[in-house]
Amino acid sequence: MRDRPGLVAPDAGQREWIERHRAGERAVPRGEEVLRQGAPGSRLFTVLEGVLMRSRLLEDGRRQVVNIMFPGDLVGLQAAFDGEMGHGVTALTDTRLCLFPRDRFMELVTDQPRFAYDVIWLSAREEDALEQHLVALGQRPARERVAYLALWLVERGLQTGLVAPDSAVATLHVPITQGQIADMLGLSLVHTNRTLQALRKAGQVDWNGTRIAIPQLETVRAMVGFDPRGLPKRPYI
């Protein structure tokens, strides 16, 4: 984790605290549910390896994908505040998680004020990301919506070491279906399919069921108005 370019490692004292208080690790195979919507959570997790999807099941049975989670992200924070999970979390790839007991969350906050600040910072970044996604949904045409989402995921992959930084084609290997893309962006499946085909023919984004490839990052960044400097390094616990 310390070598990932977009993450800020805890210092030696914080790492010692983590070793004393963590409750081990958990391997989660692709497709398995980590947290279930409506259930209380007994653990907090830090993503060590892999990619997860956070989604909310609506009353009519539809599913809204809320966010995609990468190494360093904190999972289950909502339940740490004595609430039921308002969403579910599922592994998109084989995943490895670091576990922390939920009932020791207040101890973390009082013993390690820097960690408390980091948790607040991560929550603020999550809110900012959701705000950016809402703007993308409400103000962009379909082609820009899909390109923006693809770019945002690849940029997170660059931050967390899942995308090779010097590759001619920036490629993130993650299985996301067209149905899940449609759920994230509020598009119909037919419209999503046509938009993906148009982006592929234009040589801008090649997104299939197993990976996202962007041949020219700067071109797509300019297309959607995305500045990678707006992605600061993220702390992790």
Secondary structure, DSSP 8 states (H G I E B T S, - for coil): -TT-TTEE---HHHHHHHHHH---EEEE-TT-EEE-TTSB-SEEEEEEES-EEEEEE-TTS-EEEEEEE-TT-EE-HHHHTT-B-SSEEEESS-EEEEEEEGGGHHHHHHH-HHHHHHHHHHHHHHHHHHHHHHHHHHHS-HHHHHHHHHHHHHHHHHHTTSS-TT-SSEEEE----HHHHHHHHT--HHHHHHHHHHHHHTTS-EE-SSEEEES-HHHHHHHHT--GGGS--EE--
